[in-house]
Structure formats: structure tokens, C-alpha cells
Amino acid sequence: MNESRKSISILSCEPIDLEQPKTLVQLCREYTVHAEWIVSLVDEGILSPQGEKQEQWLFPGNSCYRISVVVRLQRDLGVNLAGAALALDLLEELQILRQRLHK
């Protein structure tokens, strides 16, 4: 598989479970990751939980999509968190532009 095709497939995730907010523990279990990794996503601005204390955090449904993209970017392309944050911002901007184009 060539690199451009690989990049497209990595970044073309469908949103997952956009309705139900999830706790930190639920996300850790679902993605088999440590809480520290999720906290680093929050610190990087990739995820925005509601709640003041870490134990009270609730992550909106789009967090699943964002985590899936970051996992795939890191695993398949070796992208760091700052790069993943930038990629997510660009993907969201692209989606907005596509929606405007189709209206």
C-alpha cells in the first residue's frame, strides 16, 4: 500500500457513539490505554472533558472519534500528540468546508 493511500485510510474514521458521554475509566477500558495517556490528550487539548476533578470527568461522544484517530496516527504513522492535535483540527475544518460546499 502506498503512503498516500495509507494516510487517507488512517484519517477516515467514522464518528463512534456520539450520544453517550463516557468516564475516564470507560475510555481506558474501551481503548486499552492508561489514564495517564488520556490525561495527556486532555493536556494537549485533544479532548475536553466536563467536570472539575479527574474523577468527575465526562467525555462527550466525539471523544471516541478523536481517540480513534490519535491511536491510528500514532500507531500507523508515528505522529506525536501535537501533530495529532493539528491533524484533528485540520480534519474538522475540512469536514466543515465539505458541509458548506454541499449546502
DSSP file (Angstrom, degrees, kcal/mol; ACC not computed):
  #  RESIDUE AA STRUCTURE BP1 BP2  ACC     N-H-->O    O-->H-N    N-H-->O    O-->H-N    TCO  KAPPA ALPHA  PHI   PSI    X-CA   Y-CA   Z-CA
    1    1 A M              0   0    0      0, 0.0     2,-0.0     0, 0.0     0, 0.0   0.000 360.0 360.0 360.0 131.0    0.0    0.0    0.0
    2    2 A N     >  -     0   0    0      1,-0.1     4,-2.2     4,-0.0     5,-0.2  -0.353 360.0-111.2 -75.5 161.4    1.4    3.4   -0.9
    3    3 A E  H  > S+     0   0    0      1,-0.2     4,-2.5     2,-0.2     5,-0.2   0.855 113.2  52.6 -63.3 -39.4    1.9    6.1    1.8
    4    4 A S  H  > S+     0   0    0      1,-0.2     4,-1.9     2,-0.2    -1,-0.2   0.913 111.9  45.9 -66.6 -40.0   -0.8    8.5    0.5
    5    5 A R  H  > S+     0   0    0      2,-0.2     4,-2.1     1,-0.2    -1,-0.2   0.901 112.7  51.7 -66.7 -39.7   -3.5    5.7    0.4
    6    6 A K  H  X S+     0   0    0     -4,-2.2     4,-1.9     1,-0.2    -2,-0.2   0.911 108.9  50.7 -61.9 -43.5   -2.4    4.6    3.9
    7    7 A S  H  X S+     0   0    0     -4,-2.5     4,-1.8     1,-0.2    -1,-0.2   0.896 109.1  51.0 -62.4 -41.4   -2.7    8.1    5.2
    8    8 A I  H  X S+     0   0    0     -4,-1.9     4,-0.8     1,-0.2    -1,-0.2   0.925 110.5  48.0 -64.2 -44.1   -6.2    8.5    3.8
    9    9 A S  H  < S+     0   0    0     -4,-2.1     3,-0.3     1,-0.2    -1,-0.2   0.846 110.4  52.9 -67.6 -31.7   -7.4    5.3    5.4
   10   10 A I  H  < S+     0   0    0     -4,-1.9    -1,-0.2     1,-0.2    -2,-0.2   0.875 114.0  41.7 -68.1 -37.3   -5.9    6.2    8.7
   11   11 A L  H  < S+     0   0    0     -4,-1.8     2,-0.8     1,-0.2    -1,-0.2   0.489  93.3  84.0 -92.9  -3.2   -7.7    9.5    8.8
   12   12 A S     <  +     0   0    0     -4,-0.8     2,-0.2    -3,-0.3    -1,-0.2  -0.372  57.9 151.3-100.3  57.3  -11.0    8.5    7.5
   13   13 A C        -     0   0    0     -2,-0.8    -3,-0.0    -3,-0.2     3,-0.0  -0.592  42.4-128.8 -82.4 145.6  -12.6    7.2   10.8
   14   14 A E        -     0   0    0     -2,-0.2    -2,-0.0     1,-0.1    -1,-0.0  -0.738  35.2 -96.2 -88.8 144.2  -16.3    7.4   11.2
   15   15 A P        -     0   0    0      0, 0.0     2,-0.5     0, 0.0     3,-0.2  -0.323  41.7-145.3 -57.7 142.2  -17.6    9.1   14.4
   16   16 A I        -     0   0    0     45,-0.3    49,-0.4     1,-0.2    48,-0.3  -0.948  60.9 -20.9-117.6 128.6  -18.3    6.5   17.1
   17   17 A D        +     0   0    0     -2,-0.5    47,-0.2     1,-0.2    -1,-0.2   0.890  65.0 178.7  45.6  65.8  -21.1    6.7   19.7
   18   18 A L        +     0   0    0      1,-0.2    43,-0.5    -3,-0.2    44,-0.3   0.500  68.0  58.1 -77.7  -2.7  -21.7   10.4   19.5
   19   19 A E  S    S+     0   0    0     42,-0.2    42,-0.2     1,-0.1    -1,-0.2   0.902  88.8  66.4 -94.8 -45.5  -24.5   10.4   22.1
   20   20 A Q  S    S-     0   0    0     40,-0.1    -1,-0.1    41,-0.1     2,-0.1  -0.693  70.6-139.6 -92.3 117.3  -23.3    8.9   25.3
   21   21 A P        -     0   0    0      0, 0.0     2,-0.3     0, 0.0    40,-0.1  -0.391  23.1-149.9 -66.7 152.3  -20.7   10.7   27.4
   22   22 A K  E     -A   59   0A   0     37,-2.4    37,-3.7    38,-0.1     2,-0.1  -0.908   6.5-124.1-127.4 152.8  -18.0    8.4   28.9
   23   23 A T  E  >  -A   58   0A   0     -2,-0.3     4,-2.2    35,-0.2     5,-0.2  -0.383  33.9-104.7 -85.2 169.1  -15.9    8.5   32.1
   24   24 A L  H  > S+     0   0    0     33,-0.5     4,-2.4    30,-0.3     5,-0.2   0.912 122.8  51.4 -59.0 -44.3  -12.1    8.3   32.1
   25   25 A V  H  > S+     0   0    0      1,-0.2     4,-2.3     2,-0.2    -1,-0.2   0.906 108.4  51.2 -62.1 -42.8  -12.3    4.6   33.3
   26   26 A Q  H  > S+     0   0    0      1,-0.2     4,-2.7     2,-0.2    -1,-0.2   0.911 111.0  47.8 -62.4 -42.6  -14.7    3.7   30.5
   27   27 A L  H  X S+     0   0    0     -4,-2.2     4,-2.3     2,-0.2    -1,-0.2   0.913 110.4  51.9 -64.7 -41.6  -12.4    5.3   27.9
   28   28 A C  H  X>S+     0   0    0     -4,-2.4     5,-1.6     1,-0.2     4,-0.9   0.914 114.1  43.4 -60.9 -43.3   -9.4    3.5   29.3
   29   29 A R  H  <5S+     0   0    0     -4,-2.3     3,-0.4     3,-0.2    -2,-0.2   0.930 113.2  51.0 -67.2 -45.4  -11.2    0.1   29.2
   30   30 A E  H  <5S+     0   0    0     -4,-2.7    -2,-0.2     1,-0.2    -1,-0.2   0.868 123.3  29.2 -62.9 -38.1  -12.6    0.7   25.7
   31   31 A Y  H  <5S-     0   0    0     -4,-2.3    -1,-0.2    -5,-0.2    -2,-0.2   0.381 102.3-125.1-105.4   2.6   -9.2    1.6   24.2
   32   32 A T  T  <5 +     0   0    0     -4,-0.9     2,-0.3    -3,-0.4    -3,-0.2   0.939  65.0 133.4  51.3  54.7   -7.0   -0.4   26.5
   33   33 A V      < -     0   0    0     -5,-1.6    -1,-0.2    -6,-0.2     2,-0.2  -0.874  59.7-101.3-128.9 161.7   -4.9    2.6   27.4
   34   34 A H    >>  -     0   0    0     -2,-0.3     4,-1.4     1,-0.1     3,-0.9  -0.519  28.7-119.9 -81.0 151.2   -3.6    4.1   30.7
   35   35 A A  H 3> S+     0   0    0      1,-0.2     4,-2.7     2,-0.2     5,-0.2   0.842 112.8  63.4 -58.4 -34.1   -5.4    7.0   32.3
   36   36 A E  H 3> S+     0   0    0      1,-0.2     4,-2.0     2,-0.2    -1,-0.2   0.852 100.2  52.2 -61.0 -34.1   -2.1    9.0   32.0
   37   37 A W  H <> S+     0   0    0     -3,-0.9     4,-1.5     2,-0.2    -1,-0.2   0.919 110.1  47.2 -69.0 -42.4   -2.4    8.8   28.2
   38   38 A I  H  X S+     0   0    0     -4,-1.4     4,-1.9     1,-0.2    -2,-0.2   0.909 110.8  52.9 -63.1 -41.5   -5.9   10.1   28.3
   39   39 A V  H  X S+     0   0    0     -4,-2.7     4,-2.8     1,-0.2    -1,-0.2   0.887 105.8  53.9 -60.8 -38.5   -4.8   12.9   30.6
   40   40 A S  H  X S+     0   0    0     -4,-2.0     4,-1.8     1,-0.2    -1,-0.2   0.846 105.8  53.0 -66.3 -31.4   -2.0   13.8   28.2
   41   41 A L  H  <>S+     0   0    0     -4,-1.5     5,-2.2     2,-0.2     6,-1.2   0.883 110.4  47.5 -67.1 -37.5   -4.7   14.1   25.4
   42   42 A V  H ><5S+     0   0    0     -4,-1.9     3,-1.2     4,-0.2    -2,-0.2   0.931 111.2  50.7 -66.0 -45.8   -6.6   16.5   27.7
   43   43 A D  H 3<5S+     0   0    0     -4,-2.8    -2,-0.2     1,-0.3    -1,-0.2   0.847 109.9  50.6 -60.8 -34.4   -3.4   18.4   28.4
   44   44 A E  T 3<5S-     0   0    0     -4,-1.8    -1,-0.3    -5,-0.2    -2,-0.2   0.574 116.7-114.8 -80.5  -9.5   -2.7   18.7   24.7
   45   45 A G  T < 5S+     0   0    0     -3,-1.2    -3,-0.2    -4,-0.5    -2,-0.1   0.567  85.0 118.5  86.9   8.8   -6.2   20.0   24.0
   46   46 A I  S   <S+     0   0    0     -5,-2.2     2,-0.4    -6,-0.2    -4,-0.2   0.873  78.1  33.8 -74.9 -38.1   -7.3   16.9   22.0
   47   47 A L        -     0   0    0     -6,-1.2    -2,-0.3    -9,-0.2    -1,-0.1  -0.912  65.6-162.9-118.1 146.8  -10.0   16.0   24.5
   48   48 A S        -     0   0    0     -2,-0.4    15,-0.1    12,-0.1     2,-0.1  -0.787  15.3-169.8-130.6  88.4  -12.2   18.4   26.5
   49   49 A P        -     0   0    0      0, 0.0     2,-0.4     0, 0.0    10,-0.2  -0.351  19.2-126.2 -75.6 158.5  -13.9   16.7   29.4
   50   50 A Q  B     +B   58   0A   0      8,-3.0     8,-2.2     6,-0.1     2,-0.1  -0.819  69.4  62.7 -98.6 146.2  -16.6   18.2   31.5
   51   51 A G  S    S-     0   0    0     -2,-0.4     6,-0.1     6,-0.2     7,-0.0  -0.095  74.0-115.0 113.5 146.0  -16.1   18.2   35.3
   52   52 A E  S    S+     0   0    0     -2,-0.1     2,-0.2     4,-0.1    -1,-0.1   0.936  93.1  51.1 -80.5 -48.3  -13.5   19.8   37.6
   53   53 A K  S >> S-     0   0    0      1,-0.1     3,-1.6     0, 0.0     4,-0.7  -0.624  84.3-120.1 -94.8 151.3  -11.8   16.8   39.1
   54   54 A Q  G >4 S+     0   0    0      1,-0.3     3,-0.9    -2,-0.2   -30,-0.3   0.847 114.9  56.6 -55.5 -36.8  -10.3   14.0   37.1
   55   55 A E  G 34 S+     0   0    0      1,-0.2    -1,-0.3   -32,-0.1   -30,-0.1   0.708 109.5  46.8 -69.2 -19.6  -12.6   11.5   38.9
   56   56 A Q  G <4 S+     0   0    0     -3,-1.6    -1,-0.2   -33,-0.1    -2,-0.2   0.469  82.6 130.6 -99.8  -4.5  -15.6   13.6   37.7
   57   57 A W    <<  -     0   0    0     -3,-0.9   -33,-0.5    -4,-0.7     2,-0.4  -0.220  34.8-171.2 -57.8 135.3  -14.6   13.9   34.1
   58   58 A L  E     -AB  23  50A   0     -8,-2.2    -8,-3.0   -35,-0.2   -35,-0.2  -1.000  10.9-150.3-124.6 128.4  -17.2   13.1   31.5
   59   59 A F  E     -A   22   0A   0    -37,-3.7   -37,-2.4    -2,-0.4     5,-0.1  -0.846  18.3-121.0-102.0 130.2  -16.1   13.0   27.9
   60   60 A P    >   -     0   0    0      0, 0.0     3,-2.2     0, 0.0     4,-0.3  -0.185  33.3 -99.4 -65.0 163.1  -18.5   13.8   25.1
   61   61 A G  T >> S+     0   0    0    -43,-0.5     3,-1.4     1,-0.3     4,-0.6   0.790 118.8  65.5 -55.7 -33.6  -19.3   11.3   22.4
   62   62 A N  H 3> S+     0   0    0    -44,-0.3     4,-2.2     1,-0.3    -1,-0.3   0.633  82.7  79.9 -68.2  -9.7  -16.9   12.8   19.9
   63   63 A S  H <> S+     0   0    0     -3,-2.2     4,-2.9     1,-0.2    -1,-0.3   0.857  86.8  57.3 -62.6 -34.2  -14.0   11.8   22.2
   64   64 A C  H <> S+     0   0    0     -3,-1.4     4,-2.4    -4,-0.3    -1,-0.2   0.925 107.6  46.5 -63.0 -44.3  -14.3    8.3   20.9
   65   65 A Y  H  X S+     0   0    0     -4,-0.6     4,-2.3   -49,-0.4    -2,-0.2   0.938 113.9  48.4 -60.6 -47.0  -13.7    9.5   17.3
   66   66 A R  H  X S+     0   0    0     -4,-2.2     4,-2.3     1,-0.2    -2,-0.2   0.900 112.0  48.2 -63.8 -42.1  -10.8   11.7   18.4
   67   67 A I  H  X S+     0   0    0     -4,-2.9     4,-2.9     2,-0.2     5,-0.2   0.920 110.0  52.8 -64.1 -43.0   -9.2    8.9   20.4
   68   68 A S  H  X S+     0   0    0     -4,-2.4     4,-2.2    -5,-0.2    -2,-0.2   0.915 110.7  47.0 -58.7 -43.8   -9.5    6.5   17.5
   69   69 A V  H  X S+     0   0    0     -4,-2.3     4,-2.8     2,-0.2    -1,-0.2   0.930 113.1  48.2 -64.7 -45.2   -7.8    9.0   15.1
   70   70 A V  H  X S+     0   0    0     -4,-2.3     4,-2.8     2,-0.2     5,-0.3   0.923 110.9  50.9 -62.7 -44.4   -5.0    9.7   17.6
   71   71 A V  H  X S+     0   0    0     -4,-2.9     4,-2.9     1,-0.2     5,-0.3   0.937 113.8  44.7 -57.9 -46.6   -4.4    6.0   18.2
   72   72 A R  H  X>S+     0   0    0     -4,-2.2     4,-2.6    -5,-0.2     5,-0.6   0.893 112.6  50.7 -68.2 -39.4   -4.2    5.3   14.5
   73   73 A L  I  X>S+     0   0    0     -4,-2.8     6,-1.7     3,-0.2     4,-1.5   0.922 116.4  41.5 -63.1 -43.4   -2.0    8.3   13.8
   74   74 A Q  I  X5S+     0   0    0     -4,-2.8     4,-1.0     4,-0.3    -2,-0.2   0.939 120.5  41.9 -69.5 -46.7    0.4    7.3   16.5
   75   75 A R  I  <5S+     0   0    0     -4,-2.9    -2,-0.2    -5,-0.3    -3,-0.2   0.938 126.7  29.0 -67.3 -48.0    0.4    3.6   15.7
   76   76 A D  I  <5S+     0   0    0     -4,-2.6    -3,-0.2    -5,-0.3    -2,-0.2   0.782 136.3  21.5 -89.7 -28.2    0.5    3.7   11.9
   77   77 A L  I  <<S-     0   0    0     -4,-1.5    -3,-0.2    -5,-0.6    -2,-0.2   0.494  92.8-122.8-120.2  -7.1    2.4    7.0   11.2
   78   78 A G     << +     0   0    0     -4,-1.0    -4,-0.3    -5,-0.5     2,-0.2   0.793  49.4 167.5  69.6  27.5    4.3    7.6   14.4
   79   79 A V        -     0   0    0     -6,-1.7    -1,-0.2    -9,-0.1    -2,-0.1  -0.547  29.6-131.9 -77.2 136.8    2.7   11.1   14.9
   80   80 A N     >  -     0   0    0     -2,-0.2     4,-2.4     1,-0.1     5,-0.2  -0.283  30.7 -96.3 -80.2 174.6    3.2   12.7   18.3
   81   81 A L  H  > S+     0   0    0      1,-0.2     4,-2.6     2,-0.2     5,-0.2   0.869 123.8  52.9 -63.3 -38.1    0.4   14.3   20.2
   82   82 A A  H  > S+     0   0    0      1,-0.2     4,-2.0     2,-0.2    -1,-0.2   0.917 111.9  46.4 -63.6 -41.4    1.0   17.8   19.0
   83   83 A G  H  > S+     0   0    0      2,-0.2     4,-2.6     1,-0.2    -2,-0.2   0.879 111.4  51.8 -65.8 -38.8    0.9   16.5   15.4
   84   84 A A  H  X S+     0   0    0     -4,-2.4     4,-2.6     2,-0.2    -2,-0.2   0.896 108.0  51.9 -65.2 -40.0   -2.3   14.5   16.2
   85   85 A A  H  X S+     0   0    0     -4,-2.6     4,-2.2     2,-0.2    -2,-0.2   0.921 111.5  47.1 -61.9 -43.5   -4.0   17.6   17.6
   86   86 A L  H  X S+     0   0    0     -4,-2.0     4,-2.5     2,-0.2    -2,-0.2   0.921 111.2  51.2 -63.5 -44.3   -3.1   19.6   14.5
   87   87 A A  H  X S+     0   0    0     -4,-2.6     4,-2.7     1,-0.2    -2,-0.2   0.912 109.8  49.9 -60.6 -43.1   -4.4   16.7   12.2
   88   88 A L  H  X S+     0   0    0     -4,-2.6     4,-2.4     2,-0.2    -1,-0.2   0.914 110.1  50.3 -62.5 -43.0   -7.7   16.6   14.1
   89   89 A D  H  X S+     0   0    0     -4,-2.2     4,-2.2     1,-0.2    -1,-0.2   0.924 112.9  46.6 -60.0 -44.3   -8.1   20.4   13.8
   90   90 A L  H  X S+     0   0    0     -4,-2.5     4,-2.5     2,-0.2    -2,-0.2   0.890 110.8  51.8 -67.0 -39.2   -7.5   20.1   10.1
   91   91 A L  H  X S+     0   0    0     -4,-2.7     4,-2.2     2,-0.2    -1,-0.2   0.906 111.1  47.7 -62.7 -41.4   -9.8   17.2    9.7
   92   92 A E  H  X S+     0   0    0     -4,-2.4     4,-2.1     2,-0.2    -2,-0.2   0.895 111.8  49.7 -66.8 -39.5  -12.6   19.1   11.5
   93   93 A E  H  X S+     0   0    0     -4,-2.2     4,-2.4     2,-0.2    -2,-0.2   0.904 110.4  51.0 -64.9 -40.6  -12.0   22.2    9.3
   94   94 A L  H  X S+     0   0    0     -4,-2.5     4,-2.4     1,-0.2    -2,-0.2   0.897 108.9  51.2 -62.3 -41.2  -12.1   20.0    6.2
   95   95 A Q  H  X S+     0   0    0     -4,-2.2     4,-2.2     2,-0.2    -2,-0.2   0.907 109.9  49.5 -63.6 -41.9  -15.4   18.5    7.3
   96   96 A I  H  X S+     0   0    0     -4,-2.1     4,-2.3     2,-0.2    -2,-0.2   0.920 111.6  48.9 -62.1 -44.5  -16.9   22.0    7.9
   97   97 A L  H  X S+     0   0    0     -4,-2.4     4,-2.1     1,-0.2    -2,-0.2   0.894 110.6  50.5 -64.0 -39.8  -15.8   23.1    4.5
   98   98 A R  H  X S+     0   0    0     -4,-2.4     4,-1.7     2,-0.2    -1,-0.2   0.897 109.5  51.3 -64.4 -39.8  -17.2   20.0    2.8
   99   99 A Q  H  < S+     0   0    0     -4,-2.2     4,-0.4     1,-0.2    -2,-0.2   0.909 110.4  48.6 -64.1 -41.3  -20.6   20.6    4.6
  100  100 A R  H >< S+     0   0    0     -4,-2.3     3,-1.0     1,-0.2    -1,-0.2   0.889 109.5  53.2 -63.6 -38.9  -20.6   24.2    3.4
  101  101 A L  H 3< S+     0   0    0     -4,-2.1    -1,-0.2     1,-0.2    -2,-0.2   0.842 108.6  49.3 -66.0 -34.3  -19.8   23.0   -0.2
  102  102 A H  T 3<        0   0    0     -4,-1.7    -1,-0.2     1,-0.2    -2,-0.2   0.418 360.0 360.0 -88.2   1.4  -22.7   20.5   -0.2
  103  103 A K    <         0   0    0     -3,-1.0    -1,-0.2    -4,-0.4    -2,-0.1   0.454 360.0 360.0 -85.1 360.0  -25.3   23.0    1.1
